[in-house]
Amino acid sequence: MRLTEDRISHLSRQVIDRLYKDDLADFTDEGMALREAKGAFQAYVRAEDEVDSFVRQKIGRLSRRVPEGGREWEILYRKYFEEEFKRRKL
């Protein structure tokens, strides 16, 4: 699922509210805390996009053609995606 800007804003607000409600954090500047939370979500989305591009290129460079959307492609995609995510420690 792709995180849109609205979803990122909503999730960031929920995280900040929950941290405050559970007395896990006090924010002297709530606006800055919200921007930091959004930045963290956006960094994750960018990293996920980079891994997606890398994996698609890797599948495309295989010696045999694997058609996108097929079962084999989906299996390879998930496998390579998880490997690359772990390699990048995300």
C-alpha distances in whole Angstrom, upper triangle without the diagonal:
4,6,9,13,13,11,12,16,15,14,17,19,18,19,22,23,23,25,27,28,28,31,29,29,31,30,33,31,28,27,27,25,22,22,22,19,17,18,17,13,14,16,13,10,13,14,11,12,15,15,13,16,18,17,17,20,22,21,23,26,26,30,29,26,23,22,18,16,19,19,21,18,15,18,19,15,14,18,18,15,16,19,18,16,19,22,20,20,17
4,6,10,11,9,10,13,14,13,15,18,18,18,21,23,23,24,27,28,28,31,29,28,30,29,31,29,26,24,24,23,20,20,20,17,15,16,15,11,11,13,11,8,11,12,10,10,13,14,12,14,17,17,17,20,21,21,22,25,27,30,30,27,24,23,19,18,21,22,23,20,17,20,20,17,16,19,19,15,17,20,19,17,20,22,20,20,17
4,7,8,6,6,10,10,10,12,14,15,15,18,19,20,21,24,25,25,27,26,25,27,25,28,25,22,21,21,19,16,16,16,14,11,13,12,9,9,11,10,7,10,12,11,11,15,15,14,17,19,19,20,22,24,24,26,28,30,33,33,31,28,26,23,22,25,25,26,23,21,23,23,20,19,22,21,18,19,22,20,18,21,23,20,20,17
4,5,5,6,9,10,11,12,14,15,16,18,20,21,22,24,25,27,29,27,26,27,25,28,25,22,20,20,19,16,15,17,14,11,13,14,10,9,13,12,9,12,15,13,13,16,18,17,18,21,22,22,24,26,27,27,30,32,36,35,32,30,28,24,24,27,28,29,26,24,26,26,23,22,25,24,21,22,25,23,21,24,26,23,23,20
4,5,5,6,9,10,10,12,14,15,16,18,20,21,23,24,26,27,26,24,25,23,25,21,19,16,17,17,13,12,14,12,9,11,13,10,9,12,13,11,12,16,15,15,18,20,19,21,23,24,24,27,29,29,30,33,35,38,38,35,33,32,28,27,31,31,32,29,27,29,29,26,25,28,27,23,25,27,25,23,26,27,24,24,21
4,5,5,6,9,10,11,12,14,15,16,18,20,21,22,24,26,25,24,24,22,24,21,18,16,18,17,13,13,15,13,10,13,15,12,12,15,15,13,16,19,18,18,21,23,22,24,26,27,27,30,32,32,33,36,37,41,40,38,35,33,30,29,32,32,34,31,29,31,31,28,27,30,29,26,27,29,28,25,28,30,27,27,23
4,5,5,6,8,10,10,12,14,15,16,18,20,21,22,24,23,22,23,22,24,22,19,17,18,17,13,14,15,12,10,13,13,10,11,14,13,12,15,17,16,16,20,21,20,22,25,25,25,28,30,30,31,34,36,39,39,36,33,32,28,27,30,30,32,29,26,28,29,25,24,27,27,23,24,27,25,22,25,27,25,24,20
4,5,5,6,9,10,10,12,14,15,16,18,20,21,23,21,20,21,19,22,19,16,15,15,14,10,10,11,9,6,9,10,6,7,11,11,10,13,15,14,15,18,19,19,21,24,24,25,27,29,30,31,33,35,39,39,36,34,32,29,28,31,31,32,29,27,29,29,25,24,27,26,22,23,25,24,21,23,25,22,22,18
4,6,5,6,9,10,11,12,14,15,17,18,20,21,20,19,19,17,19,17,13,12,13,12,8,9,11,9,6,10,11,9,10,13,14,13,16,18,18,19,22,23,23,25,27,28,29,31,33,33,35,37,39,43,42,40,37,36,32,31,35,35,36,33,30,32,33,29,28,30,30,26,26,29,27,24,27,28,25,25,21
4,5,5,6,9,10,11,12,14,16,16,18,20,19,19,19,18,20,18,15,14,15,14,10,12,13,10,9,13,13,11,13,16,15,15,18,20,19,20,23,24,24,26,29,29,30,32,34,34,36,38,40,44,43,41,38,36,33,31,34,34,36,33,30,32,33,29,28,31,30,27,27,30,28,25,27,30,27,26,22
4,5,5,6,9,10,10,12,14,15,16,18,17,17,18,17,20,18,15,14,15,13,10,12,12,9,8,12,11,9,11,14,13,13,16,18,17,19,22,22,22,25,27,27,28,31,32,33,34,37,38,42,41,39,36,35,32,30,33,33,34,31,28,30,30,27,25,28,28,24,24,27,25,22,24,26,24,22,19
4,5,5,6,9,10,11,12,14,15,17,15,14,15,14,17,14,11,11,11,9,6,8,9,5,6,9,9,8,10,13,13,13,16,18,18,20,22,23,23,26,28,28,30,32,33,34,36,38,39,43,43,41,38,37,34,33,36,35,36,34,31,32,32,29,27,30,29,25,25,28,26,23,24,27,24,22,19
4,5,5,6,8,10,11,12,14,15,15,14,14,13,15,14,10,10,12,9,7,10,11,8,9,12,13,12,14,17,17,17,20,21,21,23,26,27,27,29,31,32,33,35,37,37,39,41,43,47,46,44,42,40,37,36,38,38,39,37,34,35,36,32,30,33,33,29,28,31,30,26,28,30,27,26,22
4,6,5,6,9,10,10,12,14,14,13,15,14,17,16,12,13,15,12,10,13,13,10,11,14,14,12,15,18,17,18,21,22,22,24,26,27,27,30,31,32,33,36,36,37,39,41,42,46,46,44,41,40,36,35,37,37,38,36,33,34,35,31,29,32,32,28,27,30,29,25,27,30,27,25,22
4,6,5,6,9,10,11,12,11,11,13,12,16,15,12,13,13,10,9,12,11,8,10,13,11,11,14,16,15,17,20,20,20,23,25,25,26,29,30,30,32,35,35,36,38,40,41,45,45,43,40,40,36,35,37,36,37,35,32,33,34,30,28,30,30,27,26,28,27,23,25,27,24,22,19
4,6,5,6,9,10,11,10,9,9,9,12,11,8,10,11,7,7,10,10,8,10,13,12,13,16,17,17,19,21,22,23,25,27,28,29,31,32,33,35,37,38,39,41,43,44,48,48,46,44,43,39,38,41,40,41,39,36,36,37,34,32,33,33,30,29,31,30,26,27,29,27,24,22
4,6,5,6,9,10,10,10,10,10,14,13,10,12,13,10,10,13,14,11,13,16,16,16,19,21,20,22,24,25,26,28,30,30,31,34,35,36,37,40,41,41,43,45,47,50,50,49,46,45,41,40,42,41,43,40,37,38,39,36,34,36,36,32,31,34,33,29,30,32,30,28,25
4,5,5,6,8,8,9,11,12,16,16,13,15,16,12,12,16,15,12,15,18,16,16,19,21,20,22,25,25,25,28,30,30,31,34,35,35,37,39,40,40,43,45,46,49,49,48,45,44,40,39,41,40,41,39,36,37,37,35,32,34,34,31,29,32,31,27,28,31,29,26,23
4,6,5,6,5,6,8,9,13,14,11,14,14,11,11,15,13,11,15,17,15,16,19,20,20,22,24,25,25,28,30,30,31,34,35,35,37,39,40,41,43,45,46,50,50,48,45,45,41,40,42,41,42,40,37,37,38,35,33,34,34,31,29,32,31,27,27,30,27,25,22
4,6,5,6,5,6,8,11,12,10,13,14,11,12,15,15,13,16,19,18,18,22,23,23,25,27,28,28,31,33,33,34,37,38,38,40,43,43,44,46,48,49,53,53,52,49,48,45,43,46,45,46,44,40,41,42,39,36,38,38,34,33,35,34,30,31,33,31,28,26
4,5,8,9,9,11,15,16,13,16,18,14,15,18,18,16,19,21,20,21,24,25,25,26,29,30,30,32,34,35,36,38,40,40,42,44,45,45,48,50,50,54,54,53,50,49,45,44,46,45,46,44,41,41,42,39,37,39,39,35,34,36,36,32,32,35,33,30,28
4,5,8,10,13,16,18,16,19,19,16,17,20,19,17,20,22,20,21,24,25,24,27,29,29,29,32,34,34,35,38,39,39,41,44,44,45,47,49,50,53,53,52,49,48,45,43,45,44,45,43,40,40,41,38,36,37,38,34,32,35,34,31,31,33,31,28,26
4,6,7,11,14,16,14,18,18,15,16,20,18,17,20,22,21,22,25,26,26,28,30,30,31,34,35,35,37,40,40,41,43,45,45,46,49,50,51,55,55,54,51,51,47,46,48,47,47,46,43,43,43,41,38,39,40,36,34,36,36,32,32,34,32,29,27
4,7,10,14,15,14,17,17,13,15,18,16,15,18,20,18,19,23,23,23,25,28,27,28,31,32,32,34,37,37,38,40,42,42,43,46,47,48,52,52,51,48,48,45,44,46,44,45,43,40,40,40,38,35,36,36,33,31,33,32,29,29,31,29,26,24
4,6,10,12,11,14,13,10,13,15,14,13,17,18,17,18,21,22,22,25,27,27,28,30,32,32,34,36,37,38,40,42,42,44,46,47,48,52,53,52,49,49,45,44,46,45,46,44,41,41,41,39,36,37,37,34,32,34,33,29,29,31,29,26,24
4,7,9,9,12,12,10,12,15,14,14,17,19,18,20,23,23,24,26,28,29,30,32,34,34,36,38,39,40,42,44,45,46,48,50,51,55,55,54,51,51,48,47,49,48,49,47,44,44,44,41,39,40,40,37,35,37,36,32,32,34,31,29,27
4,5,5,9,9,7,10,12,12,12,15,16,17,19,21,22,23,25,26,27,29,31,32,33,35,37,38,39,41,43,43,45,47,48,50,54,54,53,50,50,46,46,48,48,48,46,43,44,44,41,39,40,39,36,35,37,35,31,32,34,31,29,26
4,6,9,9,9,12,13,13,15,17,18,19,21,23,24,25,27,28,29,31,33,34,36,37,39,40,42,43,45,46,48,49,51,52,56,57,55,53,53,49,49,51,51,51,49,46,47,47,43,42,43,42,39,38,39,38,34,35,36,33,31,29
4,5,5,6,9,10,11,13,14,15,17,19,20,21,23,25,26,27,29,31,32,33,35,37,38,39,41,43,44,46,47,48,50,54,55,53,51,50,47,46,49,49,49,47,44,45,45,42,40,42,41,37,37,38,36,33,34,35,32,30,28
4,5,5,6,9,10,11,12,14,15,17,18,20,21,23,24,26,27,29,30,32,33,35,36,38,39,41,42,44,45,47,49,52,53,51,49,48,44,44,46,46,47,44,42,43,43,39,38,40,39,35,35,37,35,31,33,34,31,29,26
4,5,5,6,9,10,11,12,14,16,16,18,20,21,22,24,26,27,28,30,31,33,35,36,37,39,41,42,43,45,47,51,51,49,47,46,43,42,45,45,46,43,41,42,42,38,37,39,38,34,34,36,34,31,32,34,30,29,26
4,5,5,6,9,10,10,12,14,15,16,18,20,21,22,24,25,27,29,30,31,33,35,36,37,39,41,42,43,45,49,50,48,46,45,42,42,45,45,45,42,40,41,40,37,36,37,36,33,32,34,32,29,30,31,28,26,24
4,5,5,6,9,10,11,13,14,15,17,19,20,21,23,25,26,27,29,31,32,33,35,37,38,39,41,42,44,48,49,47,45,44,41,40,43,43,43,40,38,39,38,35,34,35,34,31,30,32,30,27,28,29,26,24,22
4,5,5,6,9,10,11,12,14,16,17,18,20,21,23,24,26,27,29,30,32,33,35,36,38,39,41,43,47,47,45,43,42,38,38,41,40,41,38,36,37,37,33,32,34,33,29,29,31,29,26,28,29,26,24,21
4,5,5,6,9,10,10,12,14,15,16,18,20,21,22,24,25,27,28,30,31,33,34,36,37,39,41,45,45,44,41,41,37,37,40,40,40,37,35,36,36,32,31,33,32,28,28,30,28,25,27,28,24,23,21
4,5,5,6,9,10,10,12,14,15,16,18,20,21,23,24,26,27,29,30,32,33,35,36,38,40,43,44,43,40,40,36,36,39,39,39,36,34,35,34,31,30,31,30,26,26,28,25,22,24,25,22,20,18
4,5,5,6,9,10,11,13,14,16,17,19,20,21,23,25,26,27,29,31,32,33,35,37,38,42,43,41,39,38,34,34,37,36,37,34,32,33,32,29,27,29,28,25,24,26,24,21,22,24,21,19,16
4,5,5,6,9,10,11,12,14,15,16,18,20,21,23,24,26,27,29,30,32,33,35,37,40,41,39,37,36,32,32,35,35,35,33,30,32,31,28,26,29,27,24,24,26,24,21,23,24,21,20,17
4,5,5,6,9,10,10,12,14,15,16,18,20,21,22,24,26,27,28,30,32,33,35,39,40,38,36,35,32,32,35,35,35,32,30,31,30,27,26,28,26,23,23,25,22,19,21,22,19,18,15
4,5,5,6,9,10,11,12,14,15,17,18,20,21,23,24,26,27,29,30,32,34,37,38,37,34,34,31,31,33,33,33,30,28,29,28,25,24,25,24,20,20,22,19,16,18,19,16,15,12
4,5,5,6,9,10,11,12,14,15,16,19,20,21,23,25,26,27,29,30,32,36,36,35,32,32,28,28,30,30,31,28,25,27,26,23,21,23,22,19,19,21,19,16,18,20,16,16,12
4,5,5,6,9,10,11,12,14,15,17,18,20,21,23,24,26,27,29,31,35,35,33,31,30,27,27,30,30,30,27,25,27,26,22,22,24,22,19,19,21,19,16,19,20,16,17,13
4,5,5,6,9,10,11,12,14,15,17,18,20,21,23,24,26,27,29,33,34,32,30,30,27,27,30,30,30,27,25,26,25,21,21,22,20,17,18,19,16,14,16,17,13,13,10
4,5,5,6,9,10,11,12,14,15,16,18,20,21,22,24,26,27,31,32,30,28,28,25,25,27,27,27,24,22,23,22,19,18,19,18,14,14,16,14,11,14,15,12,12,8
4,5,5,6,9,10,10,12,14,15,16,18,20,21,22,24,26,30,30,28,26,26,22,22,25,25,25,22,20,22,21,17,17,19,17,14,15,17,15,12,16,17,14,14,11
4,5,5,6,9,10,11,12,14,15,17,18,20,21,23,25,29,29,28,26,26,22,23,26,26,26,23,21,23,21,18,18,20,17,14,16,17,14,12,16,16,13,14,11
4,5,5,6,9,10,11,12,14,15,16,18,20,21,23,27,28,26,25,25,22,23,25,25,24,21,20,21,19,16,16,17,15,11,13,14,11,9,12,12,9,11,8
4,5,5,6,9,10,10,12,14,15,16,18,20,22,25,26,24,22,22,19,19,22,22,21,18,17,18,16,13,13,14,13,9,11,13,10,8,12,13,10,12,9
4,5,5,6,9,10,11,12,14,15,17,19,21,24,25,23,21,20,17,18,21,22,21,18,17,18,17,13,14,16,14,11,13,15,12,11,15,15,13,15,12
4,5,5,6,9,10,11,12,14,15,17,19,23,24,22,21,21,18,20,22,23,22,18,18,19,17,14,15,16,13,10,13,13,10,10,14,13,11,13,12
4,5,5,6,9,10,10,12,14,15,17,21,22,20,19,19,17,18,20,20,19,16,15,16,13,10,11,12,9,7,9,10,7,7,11,10,9,12,10
4,5,5,6,9,10,11,12,14,16,20,20,18,16,16,13,14,17,17,16,13,12,14,12,9,10,12,9,7,10,12,9,10,13,14,13,15,13
4,5,5,6,9,10,11,12,15,18,19,17,16,16,13,16,18,19,18,14,14,16,14,11,13,14,11,10,13,14,11,12,16,15,14,17,16
4,6,5,6,9,10,11,13,16,18,17,16,17,15,17,19,19,17,14,15,16,13,10,12,13,9,9,12,11,8,11,14,12,12,15,15
4,5,5,6,8,10,11,15,15,14,13,14,12,14,15,16,14,11,11,12,9,6,9,9,6,6,10,10,8,10,13,13,13,16,15
4,5,5,6,9,10,14,14,12,11,11,9,12,13,15,13,10,11,12,10,7,11,12,9,9,13,13,12,14,17,16,16,19,18
4,5,5,6,9,12,13,12,12,13,12,15,16,18,15,12,14,15,12,10,14,14,11,11,15,14,13,15,18,17,17,20,20
4,5,5,7,10,12,11,11,13,12,15,16,17,14,11,13,13,10,9,12,11,8,10,13,12,11,14,16,15,16,19,19
4,5,5,9,9,8,7,9,9,12,12,13,10,8,10,11,7,7,11,11,9,11,14,13,13,16,18,17,18,21,21
4,6,8,9,7,8,9,9,13,14,15,13,10,13,14,11,11,14,15,12,14,17,17,16,19,21,20,21,24,23
4,6,8,8,10,12,13,16,17,18,15,13,16,16,12,13,16,16,13,15,18,17,16,19,21,20,21,24,24
4,5,7,8,11,13,16,15,16,12,11,14,14,11,12,15,14,12,15,18,16,16,20,21,20,22,25,25
4,7,9,13,15,18,17,18,14,14,17,17,14,16,19,17,16,19,21,20,20,23,25,23,25,28,29
4,6,10,13,15,14,15,12,12,15,15,13,15,18,17,16,19,22,21,21,24,26,25,27,29,30
4,6,9,12,11,13,11,10,13,14,12,14,17,17,16,18,21,21,21,24,26,25,27,29,29
4,6,9,8,9,7,6,10,11,9,11,14,14,14,16,19,19,19,22,24,24,25,27,27
4,6,6,9,8,6,10,12,11,11,15,16,16,17,20,21,21,23,25,26,27,29,28
4,6,9,9,6,8,11,10,9,12,14,14,15,18,19,19,20,23,24,24,26,25
4,7,8,6,6,10,11,10,12,15,15,15,18,20,20,21,24,25,25,27,25
4,6,5,6,9,10,10,12,14,15,16,18,20,21,22,24,25,27,28,27
4,5,5,6,9,10,11,12,14,15,17,18,20,21,23,24,26,27,26
4,5,5,6,8,10,11,12,14,16,16,18,20,21,22,24,26,25
4,5,5,6,9,10,10,12,14,15,16,18,20,21,22,24,23
4,6,5,6,9,10,10,12,14,15,16,18,20,21,22,21
4,5,5,6,9,10,11,12,14,15,17,18,20,21,20
4,6,5,6,8,10,10,12,14,15,16,18,20,19
4,5,5,6,8,10,10,12,14,15,16,18,17
4,6,5,6,8,10,10,12,14,15,16,15
4,5,5,6,9,10,11,12,14,15,15
4,6,5,6,8,10,10,12,14,14
4,5,5,6,9,10,11,12,11
4,6,5,6,8,10,10,10
4,5,5,6,9,10,10
4,5,5,6,8,9
4,5,5,6,5
4,5,5,6
4,5,8
4,6
4
